[in-house]
């Protein structure tokens, strides 16, 4: 038998809390009062449950790249992690990986990926390129009408910072 909490509040472990079945519990969290009821569930068909994809849930300070047909954009966390004005985008077709790395302004393949907003704060800039996104969508077998959002990983080695995005996830 499995035990679950119902209504607005999730407790990490029922054994730690020593909760009793079918009793109502309330807990003050900040200024809000949360209520929960513990109940029994006889059987769960685990094979029918789906796993939530990580890109659908936002995680604090996680770099993300968003592909739409015709544009590529990075979130503010990615821009802040690399701390640069221009980047190079490198694609490894066999491993289906994309890397964003800082580069100089005068680099032949430099892309300006950030701008200053009206308040003078750094903001991400949308990169447009229908040919680039068409080739990427075709190579990854993505549907052209879909928007694809992919989480990235930050790496720093020998004073070089890069963002790695696994395109096959």
Helices and strands as residue ranges (DSSP letters): E 2-6, H 14-17, E 24-29, E 32-41, G 46-48, G 54-56, E 64-68, E 71-74, H 76-82, E 86-92, E 97-103, E 111-112, E 114-116, E 122-124, E 127-128, H 130-140, E 148-157, E 160-166
